[in-house]
């Protein structure tokens, strides 16, 4: 069921686009015009007869328009610009005409056909797609007529018996190729109307020339006149009517309908019941397809603007972030080379030189590892922590595992590693439980399937030398990138996540501390109430809460963690569905920040819109680029469409290459980027659509556990040295906590005495 609604919506969009392409003659159109053929099979009475040919009986009969009567006919419409002006002129001069309409234009502009019928004009068929029927099969001819009648029924509630073949002229121009078409059309009950005079207004020869060519060949003779109300600029046609009708009236001419001039019954027949319903449904569907295309075009423009703006912001602000980090590093190295002893700063048990900008935090850390059925990964996770070069304690919170996760950790017998057991209550509850048992003021949180490098913890806590920092985001990297799906996620992590974090760091609105590698100040967590289970994205939720409480949240690129990404489409779907839905929940939970003042208001008016725009809205619009790629390749213009898509891909490739360069990653995985854009992005789009549906329908998504393989070892591939023994002296956690508490109490007594 979770795939059904997105699939149905996608199918509806595809059907609407195909319908739109069909009624715009973007496929199945055939505009070939053949050369003349012999006339051996055409009866003489047809060649010598009049322009109105009734071939429904055994003996075809040609009819001529009586003298002093001009029947104005207009082909190829209706056109939304020129048909109304021609109708206005006819109404102004109290003249009637016959409009030979195409089915595609009728379906697109039904209101104009309704107006033609309502104002007393006659309507005839000019096929659906305007092909030369002499090239077409009998089934195609039947389809052209049936679809045109369907559109006419939906537009005006009538069928017609008048027909004019595309690319036809006078009756004596019939030949061995076109005559069978006339017979086939007549067999289906149609009268074919040819012409006597051709104004050739389509060539725009000038008003005088159009009027001259429209006049009958001999004075006083009746005629069927060919004009056009569509197909280009018809301003000369409109102007010619202002002259032709008054001048010919002055000569005694009338401008009747065709059947009226011939004294024949009218061509229109009212339709009812299923025929009317089918026609109305077809015309309505065409109208919806036109609206859908309009909306999609606007959305495509918005997507293009958002994509370009995001890439520009990423490149610009990431460059600012890199320069800032490098500048701090250079200052710190200079201070270390000169042997300057850092002055005491605001950080926990660390030094900070006012001129260096680079703190040195050496305080021990409590690492919380929530674990639920992580037997494949947990040993490697804990061993990587034991190899850390920073003093720490490790608390593995077993959240009701049934696979022996806790027993595996206990069997390792590693120093400073404790196991806390609890009934299954969820990740947020496990982290809060670990927080209550943690001994230190700096808290690092990681997932049970993640591996740290020996330097990760030390790098991760360095920003806490600044007392304003409440949380630090680390650099999560995909470890199992050997398969295609892993490589795609690797690109996403490096380009999408870490480059985003650089941008958000500069803007001071980091939306998420990743669950795989993040650090918190205990005081900050306690002030916001710890980890909340209100949403499925507890990491995003608590990060937003920290911003609203006035804490700074920063990104530390050197704190690398290696995580095992989902290895199948099903697992990836489950993870991203939870992420996207949880992010929506967090945005909604903290929506009041938009109206508040202070730090909360700043995050609400800067951070929340950016997160919503780039995480929830833009990914929904981005696949339109691929939709229009397919549409353009099928319906044209093919070259321009391909060039535009390749341009967007090149922009993404440049951004991705820059991100890979900053992270010192090999560029080889970027060879899969085009395929990622065509396949992976569509999966993310459907996942996000499903999340929207869940949110809008009030559904509640439960936590979905991913199956792990334990592929990551304690030594991350190609990065960290082999794991060994603990390289830093880890003090007894409880003893250290007691000493810290005693120092704080002593300091409080001294301040009280001074006061």
C-alpha positions in Angstrom: 0.0 0.0 0.0 2.8 2.4 0.7 3.8 2.4 -2.9 0.2 2.6 -4.2 -0.7 6.3 -3.7 2.6 7.7 -5.1 2.4 5.4 -8.0 -1.2 6.4 -8.8 -0.3 10.1 -8.6 2.7 9.5 -10.8 0.5 7.6 -13.3 -2.0 10.4 -13.3 0.7 13.0 -14.1 2.1 10.7 -16.9 -1.4 10.3 -18.4 -2.1 14.0 -18.3 1.3 14.7 -20.0 0.6 12.1 -22.7 -2.9 13.6 -23.3 -1.5 17.0 -23.5 1.2 15.9 -25.9 -1.5 14.2 -28.1 -3.8 17.2 -28.3 -0.8 19.4 -29.2 0.1 17.1 -32.0 3.5 16.4 -30.4 3.2 12.8 -31.4 1.2 10.8 -34.0 1.0 14.0 -36.1 1.6 13.6 -39.8 2.1 16.8 -41.8 3.2 15.2 -45.1 1.7 16.7 -48.3 1.9 14.4 -51.3 2.3 15.4 -54.9 -0.6 15.2 -57.4 -1.6 11.8 -58.6 -3.6 10.6 -61.7 -7.4 11.1 -61.9 -8.3 7.9 -63.6 -10.6 6.7 -60.9 -12.4 10.0 -60.2 -15.8 10.2 -61.9 -16.2 13.1 -64.4 -19.3 14.3 -62.7 -17.2 14.8 -59.6 -14.5 16.7 -61.3 -17.0 18.9 -63.1 -19.4 19.2 -60.2 -19.7 21.8 -57.5 -17.5 22.2 -54.3 -20.0 20.5 -52.0 -19.8 16.7 -52.7 -22.3 14.2 -51.4 -20.9 10.8 -52.2 -23.1 8.9 -49.7 -25.1 7.2 -52.4 -24.0 5.1 -55.3 -23.8 8.1 -57.6 -21.9 11.0 -56.1 -23.5 14.4 -56.5 -21.8 17.8 -56.5 -23.6 20.9 -55.4 -22.8 24.5 -56.3 -23.6 27.6 -54.2 -26.4 29.7 -55.8 -25.6 33.0 -57.3 -25.1 36.1 -55.1 -24.2 34.0 -52.1 -20.8 33.7 -50.5 -20.2 31.0 -48.0 -17.2 32.0 -45.8 -15.3 29.0 -44.4 -12.5 29.1 -41.9 -10.1 26.2 -41.4 -7.7 24.9 -38.6 -9.3 26.6 -35.6 -10.4 27.5 -33.2 -7.6 29.8 -32.1 -7.8 31.6 -28.7 -6.5 34.9 -30.2 -7.9 35.1 -33.7 -11.2 33.1 -33.7 -12.9 35.5 -31.2 -11.9 38.5 -33.4 -13.3 36.8 -36.5 -16.5 35.9 -34.6 -16.8 39.5 -33.5 -16.4 40.7 -37.1 -19.1 38.3 -38.3 -21.4 39.4 -35.6 -20.7 43.1 -36.4 -21.6 42.5 -40.1 -24.5 40.1 -39.4 -22.9 37.4 -41.5 -22.6 33.6 -41.0 -19.8 31.2 -41.8 -18.7 27.6 -41.5 -15.8 26.7 -39.2 -14.0 23.5 -40.1 -12.3 22.8 -36.7 -9.7 20.3 -35.8 -10.3 18.0 -32.9 -7.2 19.0 -31.0 -8.1 22.7 -31.1 -11.7 21.9 -30.2 -10.7 20.0 -27.2 -8.3 22.7 -26.1 -10.7 25.6 -26.6 -14.2 24.2 -26.3 -15.7 27.6 -25.3 -15.0 29.0 -28.8 -16.8 26.1 -30.5 -19.8 26.6 -28.1 -19.8 30.3 -29.1 -19.8 29.3 -32.9 -22.9 27.1 -32.4 -24.6 29.6 -30.2 -24.2 32.4 -32.7 -25.7 30.4 -35.5 -22.6 29.4 -37.4 -22.0 25.9 -38.8 -19.2 23.6 -37.6 -17.6 21.0 -39.7 -14.8 18.5 -39.1 -11.2 19.0 -40.3 -9.9 15.8 -38.7 -8.3 15.5 -35.3 -4.6 15.9 -35.9 -4.7 17.5 -39.4 -2.9 14.7 -41.4 -3.2 14.2 -45.1 -5.7 11.3 -45.1 -4.5 9.9 -48.4 -1.5 8.7 -46.5 -3.5 7.1 -43.7 -5.2 3.7 -43.2 -8.9 3.2 -43.0 -8.7 2.7 -39.2 -6.8 6.0 -38.9 -9.4 7.8 -40.9 -12.1 6.3 -38.7 -10.2 7.4 -35.6 -9.6 10.9 -36.8 -13.4 11.3 -37.4 -14.5 9.6 -34.2 -12.1 11.6 -32.0 -13.1 14.9 -33.7 -16.8 14.1 -33.1 -16.0 13.2 -29.5 -14.3 16.6 -28.9 -17.2 18.4 -30.7 -19.7 16.6 -28.5 -17.8 17.6 -25.4 -17.4 21.2 -26.5 -20.9 22.0 -27.9 -23.0 19.0 -27.4 -23.5 18.3 -31.1 -22.2 16.1 -33.9 -21.8 17.4 -37.5 -22.2 15.9 -41.0 -19.8 18.4 -42.7 -16.2 17.5 -43.4 -13.3 19.1 -45.2 -10.0 17.1 -45.7 -6.8 18.8 -44.7 -4.7 20.1 -47.7 -7.7 20.0 -50.0 -8.8 22.7 -52.5 -11.3 22.5 -55.3 -13.3 19.4 -56.3 -11.6 19.2 -59.6 -8.3 18.7 -57.8 -9.4 15.2 -56.6 -7.2 12.4 -57.8 -6.7 8.7 -57.4 -5.3 9.1 -53.9 -7.8 11.5 -52.4 -10.9 10.2 -54.0 -10.9 6.9 -51.9 -10.8 9.1 -48.8 -13.9 11.0 -49.9 -15.7 7.7 -50.5 -14.6 6.4 -47.1 -15.7 9.5 -45.4 -19.0 9.5 -47.2 -19.6 5.9 -46.3 -19.6 7.1 -42.7 -22.3 9.7 -43.4 -20.3 12.9 -44.2 -20.7 15.5 -46.9 -17.4 16.8 -48.1 -17.0 20.6 -48.6 -14.3 21.8 -51.0 -13.9 25.4 -52.1 -14.3 27.7 -55.1 -11.9 30.5 -54.2 -8.8 30.4 -51.9 -8.0 33.7 -50.2 -4.5 32.4 -49.4 -4.6 34.4 -46.2 -2.2 31.9 -44.6 0.6 33.5 -46.7 -0.3 37.0 -45.4 -0.2 38.6 -48.9 -1.9 41.8 -47.7 -5.5 42.8 -47.1 -6.1 43.9 -50.8 -4.8 40.6 -52.1 -6.9 38.5 -49.7 -10.1 40.4 -50.7 -9.3 40.0 -54.4 -8.7 36.3 -54.2 -11.8 35.7 -52.1 -14.1 37.2 -54.7 -15.9 34.8 -57.1 -14.3 34.3 -60.5 -17.3 35.7 -62.4 -19.5 38.6 -61.3 -22.7 37.4 -59.5 -21.5 33.8 -59.2 -21.8 32.0 -55.8 -18.8 30.6 -54.1 -17.3 28.8 -51.1 -14.4 30.9 -49.9 -11.5 29.5 -47.9 -10.0 31.4 -45.1 -8.2 30.5 -41.8 -8.8 31.4 -38.2 -5.7 29.6 -36.8 -2.2 28.7 -37.7 -0.4 32.0 -37.3 -1.0 35.7 -37.4 -4.5 36.2 -38.8 -4.7 40.0 -38.4 -4.9 40.5 -42.2 -7.8 38.0 -42.3 -9.7 40.0 -39.7 -9.0 43.3 -41.6 -10.1 41.7 -44.9 -13.5 40.8 -43.5 -14.1 44.4 -42.7 -13.8 45.1 -46.5 -15.0 41.9 -48.1 -18.4 41.7 -46.4 -19.5 45.4 -47.0 -18.2 45.5 -50.6 -19.8 42.2 -51.6 -23.1 43.2 -49.9 -23.0 46.3 -51.9 -23.0 44.1 -55.0 -26.0 42.2 -53.8 -24.3 39.2 -52.1 -25.5 37.4 -48.9 -23.3 35.5 -46.4 -25.4 32.5 -45.4 -24.5 29.2 -43.8 -23.5 26.4 -46.2 -26.6 24.2 -45.8 -28.8 27.3 -45.8 -27.4 28.4 -49.1 -28.0 24.9 -50.6 -31.5 24.6 -49.0 -30.4 21.5 -47.2 -31.0 20.4 -43.6 -28.6 21.8 -41.0 -25.5 19.7 -40.3 -25.7 19.7 -36.5 -27.3 16.9 -34.5 -27.7 17.1 -30.7 -26.1 14.4 -28.7 -27.3 13.0 -25.4 -26.5 10.3 -22.9 -23.3 8.4 -23.1 -22.0 10.2 -26.2 -22.4 13.5 -24.4 -20.8 12.2 -21.2 -17.8 10.7 -23.0 -17.3 13.9 -24.9 -17.5 16.1 -21.8 -15.2 13.7 -20.0 -12.6 13.9 -22.8 -12.8 17.7 -23.1 -12.6 18.0 -19.3 -9.5 15.7 -19.2 -7.9 17.8 -21.9 -8.6 20.9 -19.8 -7.1 19.3 -16.7 -4.0 18.2 -18.8 -3.6 21.8 -19.9 -3.8 23.0 -16.3 -1.4 20.3 -15.1 1.1 21.3 -17.7 0.8 24.9 -16.7 1.3 24.0 -13.0 4.2 21.8 -13.9 5.9 24.5 -16.0 5.6 26.9 -13.1 6.8 24.2 -10.7 9.7 23.5 -13.1 10.7 27.1 -13.1 10.5 27.2 -9.3 12.6 24.0 -9.2 15.2 25.4 -11.5 15.4 28.6 -9.4 15.6 26.6 -6.2 18.2 24.1 -7.5 20.4 27.0 -8.9 20.0 29.0 -5.7 20.9 26.0 -3.5 23.9 25.2 -5.6 25.1 28.8 -5.5 24.5 29.0 -1.8 26.3 25.7 -1.2 29.4 26.7 -3.2 29.6 30.2 -1.8 29.0 29.5 1.9 31.0 26.3 1.8 33.9 28.3 0.5 33.4 30.8 3.3 33.3 27.9 5.8 36.5 26.3 4.5 38.4 29.5 4.6 37.2 30.2 8.1 38.3 26.7 9.3 41.6 26.9 7.6 42.3 30.4 9.0 41.7 29.1 12.6 43.9 26.1 12.0 46.8 28.3 10.7 46.5 30.5 13.8 46.5 27.6 16.1 49.6 26.0 14.5 51.4 29.3 14.9 50.6 29.5 18.5 51.7 25.9 19.1 55.0 26.6 17.2 55.8 29.7 19.3 55.1 27.7 22.5 52.5 30.1 23.7 50.5 28.7 26.5 46.7 29.1 25.8 44.8 31.2 28.3 42.0 29.6 30.2 38.8 29.9 28.2 35.1 29.1 28.5 35.3 25.5 27.5 35.3 22.5 29.8 38.7 21.7 31.1 40.4 23.3 28.1 42.6 26.2 27.0 41.7 28.8 24.5 44.0 31.5 23.0 42.1 34.6 22.1 44.2 35.1 19.0 44.2 31.5 17.8 40.5 30.9 17.5 41.3 27.2 17.9 40.4 25.7 21.3 41.9 22.7 23.0 39.4 20.6 24.9 40.7 17.7 26.9 37.8 17.0 29.2 36.6 13.4 29.3 33.5 12.5 27.3 30.5 10.2 27.8 29.7 8.3 24.6 26.1 7.0 24.4 25.4 4.1 22.1 21.7 3.2 21.9 21.5 -0.3 20.5 18.5 -2.5 19.5 19.4 -5.9 17.9 22.9 -4.7 16.7 24.8 -8.0 17.2 26.3 -7.7 13.7 27.8 -4.3 14.3 28.1 -3.5 18.0 31.5 -5.2 18.7 33.2 -3.1 15.9 31.4 0.0 17.2 32.7 -0.4 20.8 36.2 -1.5 19.7 36.5 1.7 17.6 35.6 3.7 20.7 38.2 1.8 22.8 40.8 2.9 20.3 40.0 6.6 20.7 42.8 9.0 21.6 40.5 11.1 23.8 39.5 10.1 27.3 36.0 8.8 27.4 33.5 6.4 28.9 31.2 4.3 26.8 27.6 3.6 27.7 25.8 1.0 25.5 22.1 1.3 26.2 20.5 -2.0 25.2 16.9 -1.1 24.2 15.4 -4.5 24.8 17.5 -6.4 22.2 16.6 -10.0 21.6 19.7 -11.0 19.7 22.3 -10.9 22.6 23.6 -7.4 21.8 24.3 -6.6 25.5 26.0 -10.0 26.0 28.4 -9.3 23.1 29.5 -6.0 24.6 30.0 -7.5 28.0 32.0 -10.3 26.6 34.5 -7.8 25.2 35.5 -6.7 28.7 36.8 -3.4 27.5 37.8 -0.7 30.1 35.4 2.2 30.6 32.6 0.4 28.8 29.3 -0.1 30.6 26.0 -1.7 29.4 22.7 -0.3 30.5 19.6 -2.6 29.9 16.1 -1.4 29.5 12.8 -2.7 28.1 12.3 -1.6 24.5 11.2 2.0 24.6 12.7 3.6 21.6 15.9 5.5 20.7 15.0 8.7 22.5 14.2 6.9 25.7 17.5 5.0 25.4 19.5 8.1 25.0 17.8 9.8 27.9 18.6 6.8 30.0 22.2 7.0 29.0 22.2 10.7 29.8 21.1 10.0 33.3 23.9 7.6 33.9 26.6 9.6 32.1 29.4 10.9 34.3 30.7 13.8 32.2 29.5 17.1 31.0 30.2 16.5 27.3 28.0 13.9 25.7 28.7 12.2 22.3 25.9 10.2 20.7 26.4 7.6 17.9 24.5 4.8 16.4 25.1 1.1 17.1 26.1 0.5 13.4 28.8 3.3 13.3 32.5 3.1 13.6 34.7 6.1 14.8 38.2 6.8 13.9 40.7 7.2 16.9 40.6 11.0 16.5 36.8 11.4 16.0 35.8 12.0 19.6 38.7 14.5 20.2 37.9 16.5 17.1 34.2 16.4 17.8 34.4 18.1 21.2 36.9 20.8 20.3 34.2 23.5 19.5 32.9 23.2 23.1 35.8 25.5 24.1 33.3 28.2 23.1 30.7 28.3 25.9 28.0 29.4 23.4 28.2 26.0 21.6 25.6 23.6 22.7 26.0 20.9 20.0 28.4 19.8 17.3 27.7 17.8 14.1 30.3 15.4 12.9 31.1 14.2 9.4 29.1 11.0 8.7 30.5 8.9 5.9 29.2 5.8 4.1 31.4 2.8 4.8 29.7 0.2 2.6 30.0 2.0 -0.7 31.1 -1.0 -2.8 27.7 -1.6 -4.4 25.9 0.9 -6.6 23.2 1.8 -4.0 26.0 2.4 -1.5 27.9 4.6 -4.0 24.8 6.7 -4.6 24.4 7.2 -0.8 28.1 8.1 -0.5 27.6 10.9 -3.1 24.5 12.0 -1.2 26.3 12.1 2.2 29.3 14.0 0.9 27.5 16.4 -1.4 24.0 16.7 0.1 24.6 16.3 3.8 28.1 17.6 4.6 28.1 20.4 2.1 24.7 21.4 3.5 26.2 21.4 7.0 28.9 23.8 6.0 26.3 26.2 4.6 24.1 25.9 7.7 27.1 26.4 9.9 27.9 29.7 8.3 24.3 30.8 8.5 24.1 29.5 12.2 21.0 27.5 11.6 22.2 23.8 11.5 19.0 21.8 11.4 20.3 18.4 12.4 23.0 16.8 14.5 23.3 13.4 12.8 22.5 10.5 15.0 25.6 8.7 13.7 28.1 11.3 15.1 27.1 14.2 17.3 28.1 15.8 20.5 26.1 17.8 23.1 26.7 19.9 26.1 24.9 18.2 29.0 23.6 21.6 30.3 22.1 22.3 26.8 20.4 19.0 26.6 18.9 19.4 30.1 17.6 22.9 29.4 15.6 21.6 26.4 14.3 18.5 28.2 16.6 15.9 26.7 15.8 13.8 23.7 12.1 13.9 22.8 10.0 11.1 21.3 7.5 13.5 19.8 8.9 12.9 16.4 10.7 10.2 14.5 13.6 12.5 13.9 14.7 13.0 17.5 18.1 14.3 16.3 16.5 17.1 14.2 13.9 17.8 16.9 16.5 18.3 19.7 18.8 20.4 17.3 15.9 22.8 16.6 15.2 23.0 20.3 18.8 23.9 21.0 18.6 26.7 18.5 15.4 28.0 20.0 17.1 28.0 23.4 19.9 30.2 22.2 22.7 27.7 21.8 25.0 27.6 18.8 25.2 24.4 16.8 28.3 23.9 14.6 29.9 21.5 12.2 33.2 19.8 12.7 34.4 18.2 9.4 37.4 16.4 10.9 35.2 14.3 13.2 34.6 11.5 10.8 32.3 8.5 11.5 31.7 5.5 9.2 28.2 4.3 9.1 26.6 1.3 7.4 24.1 2.7 4.9 21.0 0.6 3.8 22.0 -2.1 1.4 18.7 -2.6 -0.4 16.0 -0.4 -1.9 13.5 -1.7 0.7 15.8 -0.7 3.6 16.6 2.6 2.0 12.9 3.3 1.6 12.3 2.6 5.2 15.1 4.8 6.5 14.4 7.8 4.2 10.6 7.5 4.8 11.3 7.8 8.6 13.8 10.7 8.0 11.6 12.7 5.8 8.4 12.2 7.8 10.3 12.9 11.1 11.7 16.1 9.6 8.2 17.2 8.7 7.1 16.5 12.2 10.0 18.5 13.7 9.3 21.5 11.4 5.6 21.4 12.4 6.5 21.0 16.1 8.8 24.1 16.1 6.6 26.2 13.7 5.9 28.8 16.4 9.5 29.9 16.3 8.7 31.8 13.1 6.7 34.3 15.3 9.0 34.4 18.3 11.8 36.8 19.1 15.4 36.4 20.0 17.4 33.3 19.0 14.2 31.2 18.6 12.8 33.8 16.2 16.0 34.0 14.2 16.0 30.3 13.7 12.3 30.3 12.9 12.7 32.9 10.2 16.0 31.7 8.8 16.5 28.0 9.6 13.0 26.7 9.4 12.3 28.2 5.9 15.6 26.9 4.6 15.0 23.4 5.9 11.5 23.4 4.6 12.6 24.7 1.2 15.6 22.5 0.7 14.5 19.3 2.5 10.8 19.1 2.0 9.8 21.3 -1.0 12.7 21.4 -3.4 13.1 17.6 -3.5 9.4 17.3 -4.5 10.1 19.7 -7.5 13.5 18.4 -8.6 12.1 15.3 -10.4 10.3 17.6 -12.7 13.6 18.2 -14.4 13.6 14.5 -15.3 9.9 14.4 -16.2 10.4 17.2 -18.7 13.6 15.5 -19.9 11.5 12.4 -21.0 8.7 14.6 -22.3 11.1 16.7 -24.3 13.0 13.7 -25.7 9.7 12.1 -26.8 7.9 15.2 -28.0 10.7 17.7 -28.7 12.7 19.8 -29.0 15.0 16.9 -28.3 18.4 18.7 -28.6 17.5 21.7 -26.5 15.9 19.4 -23.9 19.0 17.2 -23.7 21.3 20.2 -23.6 19.3 21.8 -20.7 19.3 18.5 -18.7 23.0 18.0 -19.3 23.6 21.6 -18.1 21.8 20.9 -14.8 23.8 17.7 -14.5 27.0 19.5 -15.1 26.1 22.0 -12.4 25.4 19.1 -10.0 28.6 17.4 -11.0 30.7 20.5 -10.3 29.1 20.9 -6.9 29.6 17.3 -6.1 33.3 17.4 -7.3 33.9 20.4 -5.0 32.3 18.6 -2.1 34.5 15.5 -2.8 37.6 17.6 -3.0 36.8 19.3 0.4 36.3 15.8 2.0 39.4 14.5 0.2 37.4 11.7 -1.4 38.2 9.9 -4.6 36.2 11.2 -7.6 35.5 7.7 -9.1 32.0 7.4 -7.5 30.9 10.5 -9.3 30.9 8.5 -12.6 27.6 7.1 -11.3 26.1 10.5 -10.8 24.0 10.6 -14.1 22.4 7.2 -13.2 21.8 8.5 -9.6 19.9 11.4 -11.0 17.8 9.2 -13.2 17.0 6.5 -10.7 18.0 7.3 -7.1 16.4 10.7 -7.1 13.1 9.3 -8.3 13.1 6.9 -5.4 13.7 9.8 -2.9 10.9 11.7 -4.6 8.4 8.9 -4.1 9.6 8.5 -0.5 9.0 12.1 0.1 5.6 12.0 -1.6 4.6 9.1 0.7 5.7 11.1 3.7 3.6 14.0 2.5 0.6 11.7 2.2 1.2 10.2 5.6 1.5 13.7 7.1 -1.6 15.1 5.3 -3.8 12.1 6.2 -2.7 12.1 9.8 -0.9 8.8 9.7 1.5 7.7 12.4 4.7 6.1 11.2 6.4 3.7 13.6 10.2 3.3 13.9 11.5 0.8 11.4 14.6 -1.2 12.3 17.1 -1.7 9.4 18.8 -5.0 9.0 22.6 -4.7 9.4 25.4 -6.8 8.1 28.3 -5.7 10.2 30.5 -5.0 7.2 32.4 -2.1 8.9 35.3 -3.1 11.0 36.9 -1.1 13.8 39.4 0.2 11.2 37.3 2.2 8.7 38.3 1.4 5.1 41.1 3.6 3.8 41.0 6.1 6.6 41.9 5.2 10.2 44.9 3.2 11.3 44.3 -0.3 12.6 42.4 -0.4 15.9 44.6 -1.2 18.8 44.5 -0.6 22.5 43.2 2.6 24.1 45.7 5.3 23.4 44.6 7.7 26.0 44.5 7.3 29.7 40.8 7.0 30.6 40.2 8.0 34.2 37.7 6.3 36.3 34.4 7.9 35.3 32.7 8.0 38.7 35.8 9.3 40.5 36.2 12.0 37.9 32.6 13.1 38.2 32.9 13.3 42.0 36.1 15.4 41.6 34.3 17.7 39.2 31.3 18.1 41.5 33.6 18.8 44.5 35.4 21.5 42.5 32.2 23.2 41.6 31.0 23.2 45.2 34.3 24.6 46.5 34.1 27.3 43.8 30.6 28.2 44.9 31.6 28.4 48.6 34.5 30.7 47.7 32.3 33.0 45.7 29.8 33.1 48.6 32.5 34.0 51.1 33.8 36.8 48.9 30.3 38.1 48.5 
